Amino acid sequence: MIFQRFLELTLILLFSFTTLQAQQTQITGAIEDQQGNAVPFAQIAIYKIDKETPFTGVASDMNGKFSLSIESGQYDMLISYIGYEDYKIEDIQIEQSGKNFGTIAIKESTKMMEEVVVQSTEIKQPVTTNMEGMAIRPDQTISNVGGTLLDVLRNTPSVRVSDDGSVSLRGSGTNILLDGRNSAITVDLEQIPASAIKKIEIINNPNAKYDAQSSGGVINIQLKQGEDLGATGKAELTVGSRFRTNANLNLSHKTEKYALFGGYSFRRWPRVGSSRSQRTTFSENEFLSQNNTDERKDLEHTVNFGADYFFGKNKLSYEGVFNKEDEDDLERNRTTLENLDDGSLIRAYVRDNNEIEENYTLDNALIYERLFDDKEQSLRALVSYSVRDQIEQQNIDIYSGTTVVAGEPNGMERSFNDDLRNTAVFQLDYAQPLFNGKLETGLKSILREFDNDYTYEILNSQTDEFVNQEDVSNRFVYKDEVYAAYAIYSQTFGDLKVAVGTRAEQTFVDTRLYDTDETNEQSYLDFFPSVQTSYALNDQNSVKATYSRRIDRPSAWRLNPFPDISDSLNVRVGDPNLQPEYIDSFELGHIFNNDKLNLTTNLFYRRVDGQIDWIVEVRDGISYRGPRNLNVSKTYGLELINTTQIFDWWNVNVSYSLFKTEVDGTNIDGGFTNSGTSWYTKFTSGFNLPAMINFQITGNYEAPEIEAQGRDLARYSVDASVQRSFDKVKVSLSLRDVFNSRRFAGENFGSDFEQTFRRDRETQIFLATVGYTFD
């Protein structure tokens, strides 16, 4: 006997069987919602004609797909899932050759349940896993309400967000895409409000279809577009401590012929912070202490807009995002330099840095899609262009001694910086069935130009005029062009799926430092193979094995050789001769899921040749920090992701990443070799309480992580949120960083120095949000 368990309408447990004598055939298909998202654990029940009780059935897997053995004949089929309307297909004739239902879209239910039904039992799945990685639904985590994309990523498994907003995946850099394309808007992830995000895809070991750029993987941000037919909308207002404000409005109108969608976000997000660094230089017998306080005022306007037009079997789309940001920052730096022997003061000063920024970002994309009857066949072409202009002005007052006294400063400096970034993308993707499998091919061109024009001036006390410092002022232009082609062939052999592909990328890099007329050109052609295999052990268990080769090209600001001396004792300088990193990545995984539990286990190994790390050198009492190519680094680890519906009113999502990193920098210095083990854990626990109240606790812990010359120290925090639904209105209250424990700290060591740093930002924040959905 063959038997399968399934849950009909989540209440009745039934068994299915077929006789050994009966001749079987297969019915297959996939369940998704109206936004095209896979629906896992949907119940597919098969009825014999005129029977009220199903005789067999199955649940869809994590990708929404289902497969069922059945005798040929005539049947009815019912698809059901919590929060969605039942979908029934009657009088189905199943031939001996089987039947593929293709993709079946089910609709979210808008009907009110009867009073005897508990209305607060919505199952929240903030994280779902699949063979490629993870899918994140920001709206399923209450603490994301009123936040930005960075807040969402802080709660995402395997992702680490540093104090400067940079993002790493499993301890390595990542390629961040906007709706599947490269965009200048991803330079500052705080520009994108959480309310505008539909889904985030985490692809740990991407195949040849994706850009080879990045060592850690790919993070794809999908923005909300037109969703259901008709007119829909949602308004949301968040107010928090220190008068923080985040207001959002999203609207859409969709018909069979066209769709219009757009949104507006206003964000006012002031914050304060402090930092401290200490450095001991042994050869100079000096101790440096720096204490900073800062205050930031941030005002942003973000507009996203787009349209779809359907004609025949064609779809033409336009997508756009515009952001304007104004920043007003004040930073005070108190510095003392002492002699270690007698504690005498060598130098002391206070620097007040008043910084004003105006940032403009625009992203546009025109997309064409050919719609085929065969779901395995597709054609998609896009052209996109994005630009970001960051204009920054600094006015610095310098006071001698350890305190600011009334009167004029002892010195004045100022700087102007215009950072202009342009990104153009041309892409063509085509897929079609071939033999018994599927062939995917594509072409892509990425053209980027970064123009950074920096002027630094010091006030001449004799003439009372500012004088340009030619040894610091500079203009640096970075251009790169990447031309790519890929091909992937995939085929299914029973329960085994195999996809093999390769990607070729021709890269041209051209940099120019205008002040010295120093140029640097690089050109290289690389091939990046990928292999993906998965095997379904049974309905609840599947395993996978993947390999990919990738590249991580140094960014423009890492290549800029001119020093950043905003802090004269801590100088950052780039290296125009940096070479790209080459990464070989292996992964072995297992997925178990049933109607209550989803458990994903991944073993991974990553080797990086030419690892780029930050190296600190102290010369004449000044710290110089810059990127250098090391020999190699190796990372191997274990990742667990668990989603459990413990009871109807209690669900838990827990992720755990454990990895060891070995860094070999002996090509620079014998002391630049380090190794260590680090781990992250993140959890979200949700409780469905009476009166339609949802309560969530979200926690993060990140253990210390090594670098070539030291390590970042541990960080941890807990958020608590509660949400109450009133028909179309939702009210949320959140307290972020409940114990005020989130910090960024680290330590660095060299042959002649040791230093520590700590940065504390205002992270304990109270937020109140009201959201209204209308149609």
N, C-alpha and C positions, 0 to 999 in steps of 0.2 A: 504494500500500500504506500502511496505517496500522500503526505498530509502537509498542510500549511495552515498556520494560524492567521487569522485576520480579525479585525475589530470592526463590526458594522455599527455605524453611527456612534462609535467609541463606547458602547455599552454592552453589546452582546458578543461573546466569544464563540466562534463557530469553527468547525473543522471541514476541510475539503478532502476528497479522495477520488481516485479513479481506479478502475479495475485493470489488472494486468492484461486481460484479454482485449480490452478496448483499444482501438487504434487512435493515437493522440495527434494533435496538431498544436501549433503555437499561436497565441494572440499577443501582440505587443503594442506599446504606445508610450506616450509621455504626458504627464499632467503639469500644467503651468497655470499661473494666474494671468490676469488680463494685462499685466505689465511685462509678461514674458519671463517671470521668475519661476524656477522649478519649484514644485510643491512636493516636499518629501512626506512620506507616511500617509498619503491620501489612500482611502480604502476603496478598492475596486471589487464590487460584489457582482457575481454572475447568477442570474435567475433563469430557471426554465420557464417557458411561456406559461402564463396564467398561474404561476406559483408566487406566494408571498414571502417565502423564505429562501434565501440564497443557498445554493448547494456547493459553491466553491468561491474563492476570491484570493486576493493578494494585496499587499501594501506597496506603494511606489517606493523606490529607493531614494537615496540622498539627492540624486539628479532628477527626481520626478518620474523616472522611467519604470515601467512594469512589464513583466513577461509571465505568461500563464499557460500551462498545458491543459488542453480541453478536447473533448470529442467534437467532431464536426456535427453541426446541427443548428437549430434556431434558438436564440436566447435574447434576454433583456440584460442590460448592464447599468449599474448604478454606481456613481462616483461620489463619495462624500468626504468632507473634511471640516474640522471645526472652523467656524467663522465664514464658511463659504456655502453658497446655495448648492443643493444636490443637483447633479447632472445625470440625466437618464437618457439612455439610447435604447430604443425598443425595436423588436423584430430584427435582430441581427442574424444574418445568415453566415455561419462559419463553414467555409469549405475545407476540404482536406488539405489544401495548400496553405491554410492559415490565414491570418488577417493582421495587418498593421494599421492601427487607428491613427498613426501619426501623432501630432501634438493636439491635445485637448485642453482648451482654456476654460477654467472654471471661474465663476464670478463671486466676489465677496458678498456675503449676505447683508442686506440692509433692513431686514425684518426684525422686529422686537420679539425676543423669546417670551414664552408664556411665563407667568409668575412663578410656577413651580420649578423653573430651571434657574440654577445659580448663574447669574450673569457675569460674575467676576472670574470665570475660569478660563480666560483667554490664555493660551499657551504662548509664552514669549520665547522666541529663539533668536537671541542677538547674534549668535554665531552658528553657522552650519558649515559642515566640512564636505569636501568632495575629493576626487582623485587629483585635482590640480592644486588644491589648497583650501581656502576658506571664503565664505561670503558673509559680510557683516551688514546687519540691518541697524543703522543708528537709531531709528525710532523705537527699537525694542529695548533700549537702555535709557531709563529715565534721566540719569545723571548727564546724558548728552544734551538734554533739552536746554536751549538757550546758549549752547556752546558753539564751537567751531570744529573744523575738520581735525585740528590738532587734539582737541578734547576727545574726539571719537577714537583717534589712533592710540591715545594713552590707555584706553580701555580694550584695545585689540590684542589678542594673543600673538606672541612672537615679535611684536613691534615695540621698539623703544624710542621715546622722544626725548632728545637732549634739551638742555637749558636754552639753546639758541634756536630751537624749533626744527633742527635737522632730525631725520627719521632713519632708523636702521631696522633691518629685519633679520632676526637671528644673529644679531651682532654685526651685521655688515650693511653696506649702503644698498639703497633700493632705487629702482626706476619708477617714478610716480607719474601716472598718466591721467588725463582728464577725458572721460568718455572714450578711452582707448587711444588717445592721441597725445603727442608731446605738446606741452603748452607752457608759456612763460608764466602763467598764473600760478603754477605749482611752486614757484620760487618762494612764495609766502603763503603757507597753508592756513594761516589765521584769516586770510581773506574770504575763505569759503565757509559760510554758516552751516551748521549741522542740519538745520531745517531744509536746506536745499539739496541734501544728499539722499539719493534713493538707496544706493547700495555701494559697498566697497568690496572689491575682489582682491584677495591676497593670493598670489600665484608664486609659490615657493621655488619651484624649479621649472620655469617656463620653457616651452618648446620653441622650435625654430620660427614659429609664427610671430613671436614677440621680438622686440629689439634685443640685441645681445647685451646692451648696456646694463650694468649693475651687477654686483656680486651677490647680493642677498635675494633678489627676486623682483617681482613687479607688484605694485599697488595701483589698482585701477579705480578711479573715483567716478561713479555714475551719478550724474545730477538728475533731479526730477524733471520729467517732461509731461506732456499730455497723457493722462492715464485712462480714465473711463470715458465712454461716450457721453456727450452732453457737456454741460458747464459745471465745473467743480472748482473749489478753492479752499484755502486754509489760511487763517490769520493767526499770528502768535506774537505775544508780547511778554518779554522777560524783564524784570526789574530786580536788581540785586544790591548788595552792600556797596558802599562808596558810590552810590547812584549809578551803578552800571545799568545799561539799557541795551536790549537787543530786540528789535521789532522786525517781523518778517511777514510778507504777504506772497502767496503763491496762487496763481490762477491758471486754468486751462479750459479750453473748449475744443471738443473733438467730435467730428462727424465721420461718415464713411469716406468722404473725399479729402478732408483736410483736418489738421489739428493746429491749434495755436496755444502756446504756453509761455509763461513768464513769471518772474518773481522779483521782489525788491526786499532788501535787507538794510536796516539801519543799525549800526553798532557803535555804542559809546562805552569804552572799556578802560577806565583809568586803573592804574596799579602802582604800588610802591614796592621797593625791594632794597636789599643790601647785599654786600659781598665782602669777603675778606681773603687776602692772600699774604703768605709769609714765605720768605726765601732766605736761606743761609748759604753764603758763598765762602767756602773754606779757604781758598787761596787768598782772598781779599780780607778774610776775617770780618765779614760784614753781615748784618742782619737787616733785611728789608721787610717792612710791614706796611700794607696798604689796606685801607678801609674805605669802602664806597657806600654811599646811599644814593638811591635814584627814585625818581618819580616820573611816571609816563602817563600822558593823556593821549588816547587814541580814538579817532573818529572816522568811521568808514561808511561808505554807501556802496552796495553791491546790487547790480541788476543782471539777472539772467533771462534770456528770451530765446524763442525759437518757433519753428513752424515745420509741419510735414504736409506734403501734397501728394496724393495718390492719383495716378493716371494710368489706366490699364493695369499692367503688371509691373509698374514702375513706382518708385517712391523717391521724392526729392525732399531733402531736409536742410534746414539752416539752424545752427546753434550758435549762441553767443553769450559771453559773460563780460561785464564791465565792472571795474572796481576803482573807487577813488578813496584814498586813505590820507588823513592828515595826522601827523604825530608831533607832539610837543614834549620833549624830554628834558629833564634836569638831572645831572649827575654830579655829585660832589665826591672827590677823591682826596683822602688825607694820607700822605705818605711820610714815613720816617725811615731814615737810614742810620743805623747805629754801629759803633765799633763793639765787637763781641768781647774784647778784653776788659774794657772799663765802662761800657755802656754809654760812652759819650756820643752826642748827636753829631753826625757828619752832615746830614742834609734833612730838611723838613719843608714841606710845602703843602698847599691846598689848591686843587684845581676844580673850578666850577665850569662844567661843560653844559651850555644851553644848546640843544639840538632841535632843529625844526626840519621835518620831512614832509614832502608831498609826493605821493606815489599814485601813478595811473597805470592800470592794467586793462587790456582789451584782448579778448580771444574770440575768433570767428572760425566757423567751419561750414563748408558746403558739402553735403553728402548725397550720393546717388546710390540707390539699391534696386536691383532687379529681383522681382519676386517670382519664384518658380513654383510649380505644382509639387515638385519633388523637394522635400525639406532638406535633403542632403546636398542640394545644388544651390549655390549662392554667388552673387556678384555684388561687390561693394567698392565704391570709389569715393575718395574724399580729398578735399583741398582745405587746408587750414592755415591761418596766420594769426599770430599773437604777438603783442608788444607790451613791454613793461618799462616805464620810465620812472626812476627813483631819483628825486632831487633832494639833496640833503645839505643843510647849512649848519655849521657849528661855530659858536662864539665862546671862547675859553678865557676865563679870568684866572690869573695865578697870583696866589698870596704866599709870601714867605712866612715860615713858621708853621705851627700846628693848629692855629685858630684863624678864623676870618675876622678881621677887625674893620671897624668903620673906615670909610675912605676909599681912595682909589686903589685898585690892585697893583701889584708890583710888575705885572706883565700881562699882555693880552695877545691872544692868537685867534685865528679864524680859518675856516676851511670851507670849500664849496665842492660838492661832488655830484656829478650827473652820470647816473648809471642807466644806460639804455640797452634793452635786450629785445631782439627780434628772433622769432622762430617761425619757419614756414615748413609745412609738411605736405607731401604729395604721396598718396597711398592707393594701391589697387589690390584687392583680394578676390580670389575666385576659388570655388570648390565645386566638385562634381563627383558623382559615383564613377568608379573605375574598376573594372573586373568585379570582384566581390567586395571591394572596399571603397575608400574615399581618397581623392587626391585634392590637396589644398596647395595653392600657389599664390605668390604675391610679389609686388614690387613696392619699394618705399624709398623716398628721399627726404632727408631732414637737413635743412639749411638754417644755421644759426649765426648770429652776430651779436657780440657783447661789446659795447663801447663805454669804457669807464674813464671819465675826465675829472681829475682831482687837482684842486689848487689849495695850497697851504701857505698862509701868510702870518708874519709876526710883526707886531707894532714896534716901530722904531721910536724910542722915547725922545730922541733928539729932534726928529722932524715931525713927530706925531702922525706918521703915515704908516700904513701897513705895507710890508715889503714881501714880495713873493719869494719863497724858498725853493729855488730851482733844484736843489738836491733832494727835495721831497715831492714837489708838485710833478704830476705826470699824467699822461693820457695813454691808456692801454686798450688796444682793440684785439679782440679774439674772434676768429671766424672758424667754423668747422662745417664740413659737408660730409654726410654719410649716405651712401647709396647702397641699397640692400635688395636682395632677391632671396626667396625661400621656396622650398617645396617639402611637403609632408605627405606621406602615404600611410593610411591607417586601415586596418582590417580586423574583423572579429572572427575568431575561430572557436565557435561554441561559447564557452565562458571566458575565453582569453581574448583580450583586446591589445593590439600592438600598433604603435604609431612611431614611424622612423622618419626623421627629416634632417635637413641641413639648411643653414643660412649663410649667405656670403655678404660681407660688408666691406666696402671700400671707403676708407676714411681719409679726408684731407683736413689738416689743421694748419692754420696760419695765424701767428701772433705778431704784434708790432708794438713796441714801446716808442712812442713818437718823440719823446724828449731826447732820447739817445739814438734814435733810429735803429734800435736793436730789433731784429726780426728772427723768427723761428718758424720753420716749416717742417711738418711731418706728413708722411703719406704711408699708409699700410693697408694691405688686403688680408682679411682673415676669414676663416670658415668656422662655423659654429654648429656642430652636429647635436642632435637631441634624440633620445630614445625614451619612449613611455610605454609601459606595459601594465595591465591590470588583469586580475583573475578573480572571478566571482566563485568563492568556495561554496556558498549557498545563498539563500535569500537574505541572510543577515550578516554575512562575513565576506569581505573582499580584501585583496592584497594588491600592492602596486610596487613597481620598481622603476625609477627614472634616472636619467643622466642628461646633463646639458653642459656645454662649454659656453662661457660668457666673457665679457670684457667690461672693465670699468675705466673709462677715460677720465683723466684729471680735469677738473672744472676750471673755468676761466680764472677765478680769483686765486686758485692754487698755482696757476702758471704766472701770475703777475709778479715780476721780480722786484717791484718797488715796495719799500717798507711802509707799513701802517704804523705810525708813531703817535697815535692818539694818546697813548700812554708811553712817555719817553723812556721808561725803564723796562717796559715789556713790549717788544717790537715784533710784529708779525710780518714775514716776508715770504713771497712765493718763489717757485723754481720753474723757469720756462722750459727746462730740459726734462721735466717729469715725463715718464713713460707710462702707458696704460697698464693696468693690472689685467692678468688673464686668469680666469677662474674655471676650475673643473669641479662640478657639483654632482653628488650622488645622493639618492634618497630611496629608502625602503619603508613602506608604510602598510598599515592595516586599518580597516574601518569595520566596526561592528555597529549595527543599529537595529533596533526594534521600535515598538511604539512608545517605549518609555526611556530608552537609553541610547545615546550615540557616543561612541568612544573611538577616537582616532589616535593612532600611535605612529610616529614617524622617527626613523633613525636617519641621520644625515651626516654627510662628510663633505667638506669643502676645502680645496687647496687653492691658494692665491699666489701666483708667481708675480713678483714685482710689487708686493703689498705696499700701499702708500700709507704712511703713518706720520704723525706730527712729532718732530724732534726738537727738543729744547737745548740750546747752548747758551752759556753765560760767558760773556766777554766784557771785561772792564766794568763789571757791575751791572751790565744790561743783559736782559734775557731776550734771546732771539728765537722765535718759534716759527718753524716752517715745515712744509711737507717734503718727505724724501721717499724714494723707492727703496724698500728693503728686499732682502733675498726672497723670502717666502713666508707665508703664514698658513697654518692648518687649523681647521675647526671641525670638531665632530661632536655630535650630541644626540639627545633624545628629546622628543616633544610629545606631550600628551594633551589632548583636548577632549573634554568630557561635557556633554549636555545631558542632564537627567531630569525627567519629570518625576520627582519623588512621590508627590501626591498631586491631585488635581489643583491644589492651591499653593504648591511649592515647587519651584524649579530652580536648578542650579547649573551654572556654566563655569567650569574650572579649566584653566590651561596651565601647563607647566613645561618649561623649557630648561634643559640642563645641557651645557656644552663646555668643552674644554678648548682653549685657544693656545696655540704655540706660535710665537713670533720670532723669526730669525733675521736679525739686522746686523750680522757680523760683517757684511760688506761695507758698513759705515763705521762700526765700532764694536769691539767684542762685548761691551756692556749693553748693547742694544738687543739683547735676546731675553725673552720673557715667556712665561707660560703660566696658565692659571685656569681654574674652573669657575664658571659663573652660572647663574640660573635666574629665571624670571618665573613668577607665578601671578596669575590674574584670575579673579573670580567675580561673578555676578550671581547673587542669590535673590530671587524674586518671590514675593508672597502675594497671592490673591486673597485679599481680606473681604469680609462682608461689606455691603453697601458700595460695591464696585470700586473699592480702594486697592491700589497696587502699591506695595512697598518693596524697595530694592536697596541692597547693599552692594557696593562695588569696591573691590580692593586690589591693590597692586603692590608687589614687592619685587625689586630688582637688586640682585646681589652685586657685590663689587665685580668690576670687569677690567681686565688688564689691557695695557697699551705697551708699546715698546719700552717706555721709560717709567712706567708706573701703573696706576690704575685709577678708575673712577670708583667712588665709594657707593655703598648701598643707598637705595632710595625706596620709600614706601609711603602709602597713603590709603585712606579709606573715604569713600563718599557714601552718603545716605540720601535717599530720595523717596518721596511719596507722591502718588498721583490719584486723583479722583475724577471719574467720568460722570458727566451730566448730559446724556444724549449726545449732542454735537459739540459739547464743551468739555475740555479737559483742563484741570487745574493741577499744577505740579509745584512742589516745594523741594529744594535740594540744598544740602550742605556739603560743599566740597572740602576735601581734606579735613575731616572731622577732628583729627588730633593735631592738626597744624604740624605735620611731620615731613612734608615733602621738601626736599632740598637737593642741591647739586654740589657735590664735593669730590675732591680727588687729590692725588699726590704724584709728584714727579721726582725722579732721582737721576743724577748724573755723577760723573767722576769727581766733579768739583762743587756740586751744589745739591741741595734738596729743597723742595718747595711744596706747599700745600695751598689749597684754595677751597672756598665754600661760598655758594651763592644761595641766598634766600629770597624768594619772591613771595608776594602776597598770594597765597594759594587757598587759605581758608576763607571761602566765599559763600554767602547765602544768596540763593536765587529763588524768585517766585515767578511762575510762568502761567499764563492763561492762553489756551489755544482753542480756536473755533473753526469747525469744518462746515462748509455750506455747499449746496448744490441746487 
